[in-house]
Amino acid sequence: MVTKALLVRLEALPGKEAELAEFLTGARSIVMEEPGTVAWFALRLGPTTFGVFDVFPDDAARDAHLAGGVGQALGPSTGVLFSEPQVEKIDLIADKLPG
């Protein structure tokens, strides 16, 4: 069972919507290398609002993800593609996953 999650909201800077969508699409390949990231979703919530939702079995896996490749890529892209990310750490109480 997964017990931890992240919800990251990203607001694209003006004219950077397509580049942010490409950034998130490319981030998938990084996340595929993270065994502790059980599921990962890149989202478009509105014309300029994007997000990432991902789930983990425990705090250690979530912390490893935040310290990993995608987390490190967010820093240099802040102020270039999007404003300051809003990161919410979430405790999950139930799930339905394949397998």
C-alpha positions in Angstrom: 0.0 0.0 0.0 1.1 3.5 -0.7 1.0 5.8 2.3 2.6 9.1 1.1 2.0 11.4 -1.8 3.1 14.8 -3.3 0.9 17.3 -5.0 3.0 20.0 -6.8 1.3 22.9 -8.4 3.2 24.9 -11.1 2.0 28.2 -12.6 3.6 28.8 -16.0 5.1 32.1 -16.6 3.5 34.1 -19.5 4.2 32.4 -22.8 6.0 29.4 -21.2 3.0 27.0 -21.1 4.3 24.7 -24.0 7.8 24.6 -22.6 6.5 23.7 -19.1 4.4 20.9 -20.7 7.5 19.6 -22.5 9.5 19.8 -19.2 7.0 17.7 -17.4 6.8 15.2 -20.3 10.6 14.8 -20.2 10.5 14.4 -16.4 8.8 11.1 -16.9 12.0 9.4 -18.0 13.7 10.5 -14.8 10.9 9.2 -12.6 11.0 5.9 -14.4 14.4 5.3 -12.7 13.0 5.8 -9.2 11.9 2.4 -7.7 10.2 4.2 -4.8 7.9 6.2 -6.9 5.0 3.9 -7.3 2.9 6.2 -9.6 3.5 9.6 -11.1 1.2 11.8 -13.1 1.9 15.2 -14.8 -1.3 17.3 -15.0 -2.6 20.3 -16.8 -5.2 21.9 -14.5 -5.9 25.0 -16.6 -4.5 27.2 -19.3 -1.4 28.1 -17.2 -1.7 25.8 -14.2 0.2 22.5 -14.2 0.9 19.9 -11.6 2.5 16.6 -10.6 0.9 14.0 -8.4 2.9 11.1 -7.2 2.7 8.3 -4.6 5.1 6.5 -2.5 5.2 3.6 0.0 6.8 5.7 2.8 8.5 8.9 3.8 12.0 7.7 2.7 10.8 7.1 -0.9 9.1 10.5 -1.0 12.2 12.2 0.4 14.4 10.4 -2.2 12.1 11.6 -4.9 12.3 15.2 -3.7 16.1 15.0 -3.6 16.3 13.2 -7.0 16.5 14.3 -10.6 13.1 15.9 -11.0 13.4 17.8 -7.7 16.8 19.1 -8.7 15.5 20.1 -12.1 12.7 22.2 -10.5 15.2 24.6 -8.9 16.8 26.0 -12.1 13.4 26.1 -13.9 11.8 28.3 -11.1 11.5 31.8 -12.4 12.3 30.6 -16.0 9.3 28.3 -16.8 7.1 28.8 -13.8 6.8 30.7 -10.5 7.6 29.2 -7.1 6.2 25.6 -7.0 3.6 24.9 -4.3 4.6 21.5 -2.8 2.1 19.7 -0.6 3.1 16.5 1.3 0.0 14.3 1.6 -0.7 11.3 3.8 -2.9 8.7 1.9 -5.5 6.7 3.7 -6.6 4.4 0.9 -5.7 3.5 -2.6 -6.6 1.4 -5.6 -3.6 0.4 -7.7 -3.2 -2.3 -10.3 -1.5 -5.5 -9.3 
